[in-house]
Amino acid sequence: MTIDIMLPFWGDPLLLRQTVESVLGQTDPEWRLTVIDDAYPDPTVAEYFAQLDDPRVRYVRNDVNVGIIENFRASVRLATADHLVVLGSDDLLLPGYVAALRDAVRRHPDAAVFQPGVQVIDENGAPSLPLVDRVKQRMLRPDTRTGDAVLSDERLATSLTQGNWLYWPSLLFRTEAIRAHEFRDDLPIVLDLAILLDIAFAGGSLVVIDDEVFAYRRHTESASQKAILDGSRFTDDRRFFLETARRADTRGWRSTARAARARLFARLHALTTVPTVLRRGDAAGRRALWRHILR
């Protein structure tokens, strides 16, 4: 079983090379890497891939910049293996990633999504565990000390609605499971949670394994940080959770509907941003923040 590692790129070429080298350093050789360069204006990127001598590495460059959502769609469309990961262009696969995930697929061949253990690093690659990640890993993530955790249907939807504890770039998907759904243009910040809930509502299962085989880079400044300052993060979150509550109501998933309407951890996360939004956000961002917390 080969894993397709799909790598949409727009960003720092140096970090991209570190990501690629982490793929090349896998202990299990059963992988293929496809890099989709979203017309990044630096010729050294193409030059780097031209000198790589590995038939498992494919480099594709878009003629024009299409944006991250279209590059995600291309990642799913271009995959040919039964399983794929949409890797971040600044994150790192630890050496045992492919081996651990292939083992997990053998244990759970019908699962739609797999979440390995994740270590968090900062912009400089140093270990880091900010508040958001302490909550994800210590309060929300299922316990895997006694073996794999398997969630599906209402249990999975409720867990993710209470708080999104997954790390999107580390997830391994069964290709047909993610291909059955569409990335939403209207939810650029929470499109990962949206497609995962689509999978849950479609009956797909998620397996959480204990193996810590992925390094997720947490940046101080990011697309989500900018969306917090202008308020679009809170507006999109609130709209999406209300939509999810209505969807759960029609399915009879009462715990999911309650979690979506309460959106407790989303509100608590919003509270942690109050000083930043008051100091650096605009008026629209401040209004969206208070609406998200209080209503």
C-alpha positions as CSV (number, residue, x, y, z in Angstrom):
1,M,0.0,0.0,0.0
2,T,1.5,3.3,-1.2
3,I,0.6,6.7,0.4
4,D,0.2,9.7,-1.8
5,I,1.8,12.7,0.0
6,M,0.2,15.8,-1.6
7,L,2.0,19.0,-0.9
8,P,0.3,22.3,-2.0
9,F,2.9,25.0,-1.8
10,W,2.9,28.8,-1.4
11,G,5.3,30.1,1.2
12,D,8.9,29.9,2.4
13,P,11.1,27.9,0.0
14,L,13.5,27.1,2.8
15,L,10.8,25.5,4.9
16,L,9.5,23.7,1.9
17,R,12.8,22.0,1.4
18,Q,12.8,21.0,5.0
19,T,9.4,19.4,4.5
20,V,10.5,17.6,1.4
21,E,13.6,16.3,3.2
22,S,11.4,15.0,6.0
23,V,9.5,13.0,3.3
24,L,12.7,11.7,1.8
25,G,13.9,10.6,5.2
26,Q,11.0,8.2,5.8
27,T,12.0,4.7,7.1
28,D,9.2,3.2,4.9
29,P,9.7,3.8,1.2
30,E,6.1,3.2,0.2
31,W,5.2,6.8,-0.6
32,R,4.8,9.2,-3.5
33,L,5.2,12.9,-3.2
34,T,3.4,15.4,-5.4
35,V,4.3,19.1,-4.9
36,I,1.8,21.6,-6.4
37,D,3.5,25.0,-6.7
38,D,0.8,27.7,-6.8
39,A,2.9,29.9,-9.1
40,Y,5.2,31.1,-6.2
41,P,7.5,33.8,-7.7
42,D,10.9,32.2,-6.9
43,P,12.7,30.2,-9.7
44,T,14.8,28.4,-7.0
45,V,11.8,26.3,-6.1
46,A,11.7,24.6,-9.6
47,E,15.5,24.4,-9.6
48,Y,15.5,22.5,-6.3
49,F,13.1,19.9,-7.6
50,A,14.9,19.6,-11.0
51,Q,18.0,18.4,-9.2
52,L,16.2,15.8,-7.0
53,D,16.9,12.3,-8.2
54,D,14.0,10.3,-6.9
55,P,11.3,8.9,-9.2
56,R,8.7,9.1,-6.3
57,V,8.8,12.9,-6.3
58,R,6.7,14.8,-8.8
59,Y,6.7,18.6,-9.2
60,V,3.7,20.4,-10.7
61,R,3.6,24.2,-11.1
62,N,0.3,26.1,-11.7
63,D,0.4,28.7,-14.5
64,V,-1.3,31.2,-12.3
65,N,-1.9,31.5,-8.6
66,V,-5.2,29.9,-7.8
67,G,-5.2,30.0,-4.0
68,I,-5.1,27.4,-1.2
69,I,-8.6,26.0,-1.7
70,E,-8.1,25.2,-5.4
71,N,-4.7,23.7,-4.5
72,F,-6.4,21.5,-1.9
73,R,-8.9,20.4,-4.6
74,A,-6.0,19.7,-7.0
75,S,-4.3,17.6,-4.3
76,V,-7.3,15.4,-4.0
77,R,-7.9,15.2,-7.7
78,L,-4.3,14.3,-8.6
79,A,-4.0,11.5,-6.0
80,T,-3.9,8.0,-7.4
81,A,-3.2,5.9,-4.3
82,D,-5.9,4.6,-2.0
83,H,-4.8,6.9,0.8
84,L,-3.5,10.4,0.8
85,V,-2.3,13.2,3.1
86,V,-2.5,16.9,2.3
87,L,0.8,18.0,3.9
88,G,1.6,21.6,4.9
89,S,4.6,23.1,3.1
90,D,6.2,24.0,6.4
91,D,5.3,20.9,8.5
92,L,7.5,17.9,9.0
93,L,7.0,14.1,8.8
94,L,9.0,12.4,11.5
95,P,10.9,9.4,10.1
96,G,8.2,6.8,11.1
97,Y,5.2,8.6,9.7
98,V,4.6,6.4,6.6
99,A,5.4,3.2,8.5
100,A,3.0,4.0,11.4
101,L,0.1,5.1,9.1
102,R,0.5,2.1,6.9
103,D,0.3,-0.1,10.0
104,A,-2.8,1.8,11.1
105,V,-4.5,1.2,7.8
106,R,-3.8,-2.5,8.1
107,R,-5.5,-2.5,11.4
108,H,-8.5,-0.4,10.3
109,P,-8.8,-0.9,6.5
110,D,-12.3,0.7,6.3
111,A,-11.5,3.9,8.2
112,A,-11.9,7.2,6.4
113,V,-9.4,9.3,8.4
114,F,-6.4,8.6,10.6
115,Q,-4.9,11.1,13.2
116,P,-1.4,10.3,14.5
117,G,0.3,11.8,17.5
118,V,1.6,15.3,16.9
119,Q,4.4,17.4,18.3
120,V,4.1,21.1,17.9
121,I,7.0,23.3,16.9
122,D,7.4,27.1,16.5
123,E,8.5,29.2,13.6
124,N,12.1,28.2,14.3
125,G,11.5,24.5,14.7
126,A,11.8,24.5,18.5
127,P,9.3,22.5,20.6
128,S,6.3,24.6,21.6
129,L,2.9,23.9,23.2
130,P,0.8,27.1,23.4
131,L,-2.6,27.1,25.1
132,V,-4.6,26.1,22.0
133,D,-2.4,23.0,21.7
134,R,-2.5,22.1,25.4
135,V,-6.3,22.2,25.2
136,K,-6.3,20.1,22.0
137,Q,-4.0,17.4,23.2
138,R,-4.8,17.3,26.9
139,M,-8.5,18.0,27.1
140,L,-10.1,17.2,23.7
141,R,-8.0,14.4,22.0
142,P,-9.3,10.9,22.8
143,D,-7.0,8.8,25.1
144,T,-4.9,6.3,23.1
145,R,-2.7,5.0,25.9
146,T,-4.5,1.6,25.8
147,G,-4.8,1.4,22.0
148,D,-6.3,3.0,18.9
149,A,-9.4,5.2,19.5
150,V,-12.1,4.8,16.8
151,L,-14.8,7.4,16.5
152,S,-17.7,7.6,14.0
153,D,-21.2,9.0,13.3
154,E,-22.6,11.1,16.2
155,R,-19.7,10.4,18.5
156,L,-17.2,11.7,16.0
157,A,-19.4,14.7,15.0
158,T,-19.9,15.7,18.6
159,S,-16.3,15.4,19.5
160,L,-15.2,17.6,16.6
161,T,-18.0,20.1,17.3
162,Q,-17.0,20.5,20.9
163,G,-13.5,21.4,19.8
164,N,-11.5,20.7,16.7
165,W,-8.5,18.8,18.2
166,L,-7.3,17.4,14.9
167,Y,-4.2,18.6,13.0
168,W,-5.2,18.8,9.3
169,P,-1.8,18.5,7.6
170,S,-1.0,15.3,9.6
171,L,-4.3,13.5,8.7
172,L,-4.2,10.5,6.4
173,F,-7.4,10.1,4.4
174,R,-8.9,7.2,2.5
175,T,-8.9,8.9,-1.0
176,E,-12.5,7.9,-1.9
177,A,-13.7,9.2,1.5
178,I,-12.4,12.7,1.1
179,R,-13.1,12.8,-2.7
180,A,-16.8,12.3,-2.0
181,H,-16.9,15.8,-0.5
182,E,-16.1,19.3,-1.6
183,F,-13.9,22.0,0.0
184,R,-16.2,25.0,0.6
185,D,-15.2,28.4,-0.8
186,D,-17.3,30.2,1.8
187,L,-15.4,28.7,4.8
188,P,-11.7,29.4,4.1
189,I,-10.6,29.3,7.8
190,V,-12.7,26.3,8.9
191,L,-12.9,24.3,5.6
192,D,-10.9,21.5,7.3
193,L,-13.5,21.1,10.0
194,A,-16.3,21.4,7.5
195,I,-15.0,18.5,5.3
196,L,-14.3,16.3,8.3
197,L,-17.9,16.8,9.6
198,D,-19.1,16.0,6.1
199,I,-17.2,12.7,6.4
200,A,-18.7,12.1,9.9
201,F,-22.3,12.8,8.6
202,A,-21.6,10.4,5.7
203,G,-20.8,7.6,8.2
204,G,-17.0,7.7,7.9
205,S,-14.8,6.7,10.9
206,L,-11.7,8.4,12.3
207,V,-8.9,6.4,14.0
208,V,-6.5,8.1,16.5
209,I,-3.2,6.4,17.0
210,D,-0.6,7.0,19.7
211,D,2.5,7.1,17.4
212,E,4.0,10.6,17.5
213,V,5.2,10.9,14.0
214,F,4.4,14.4,12.8
215,A,5.7,17.9,13.7
216,Y,3.1,20.7,13.2
217,R,4.6,24.2,12.8
218,R,2.5,26.8,14.8
219,H,3.2,30.3,13.5
220,T,2.4,33.4,15.4
221,E,1.1,35.1,12.3
222,S,-1.1,33.0,10.0
223,A,-4.2,33.2,7.8
224,S,-6.3,32.4,10.9
225,Q,-4.6,35.1,12.9
226,K,-5.4,37.7,10.3
227,A,-9.0,36.4,10.2
228,I,-9.2,36.9,13.9
229,L,-8.2,40.6,13.6
230,D,-10.7,41.4,10.9
231,G,-13.5,39.3,12.5
232,S,-14.1,36.9,9.6
233,R,-12.9,34.0,11.7
234,F,-15.7,34.6,14.3
235,T,-18.3,35.3,11.7
236,D,-17.5,32.1,9.8
237,D,-17.3,30.0,12.9
238,R,-20.7,31.2,14.3
239,R,-22.4,30.7,10.9
240,F,-20.8,27.2,10.5
241,F,-21.8,26.0,14.0
242,L,-25.4,27.1,13.6
243,E,-25.5,25.3,10.3
244,T,-24.1,22.2,11.9
245,A,-26.6,22.4,14.7
246,R,-29.5,22.4,12.2
247,R,-27.9,19.6,10.2
248,A,-27.6,17.5,13.4
249,D,-31.2,18.2,14.3
250,T,-32.4,16.7,11.1
251,R,-30.3,13.6,11.8
252,G,-31.5,13.3,15.4
253,W,-28.0,13.8,16.7
254,R,-28.9,15.7,19.8
255,S,-25.4,15.7,21.5
256,T,-23.9,17.2,18.3
257,A,-26.6,19.8,18.0
258,R,-26.1,20.8,21.7
259,A,-22.3,21.0,21.2
260,A,-22.7,23.1,18.0
261,R,-25.1,25.6,19.7
262,A,-22.9,25.8,22.8
263,R,-19.6,26.0,20.8
264,L,-17.9,26.1,24.2
265,F,-14.3,25.8,23.2
266,A,-14.7,28.1,20.3
267,R,-16.0,30.8,22.6
268,L,-13.2,30.1,25.1
269,H,-10.7,30.4,22.3
270,A,-12.3,33.7,21.3
271,L,-11.9,34.9,24.8
272,T,-8.1,34.4,24.6
273,T,-8.0,36.7,21.6
274,V,-9.7,39.6,23.3
275,P,-6.4,41.5,24.2
276,T,-5.0,41.1,20.7
277,V,-8.3,42.1,18.9
278,L,-8.7,45.1,21.2
279,R,-5.2,46.2,20.6
280,R,-4.7,45.4,16.8
281,G,-8.2,44.6,15.4
282,D,-10.5,46.9,13.6
283,A,-14.1,47.9,14.6
284,A,-15.7,45.1,12.6
285,G,-13.3,42.6,14.2
286,R,-14.2,43.7,17.7
287,R,-18.0,43.5,17.0
288,A,-17.6,40.0,15.5
289,L,-15.6,38.9,18.5
290,W,-18.2,40.0,21.1
291,R,-21.0,38.6,19.0
292,H,-19.3,35.2,18.8
293,I,-18.6,35.1,22.6
294,L,-21.9,36.4,23.9
295,R,-24.6,35.2,21.4
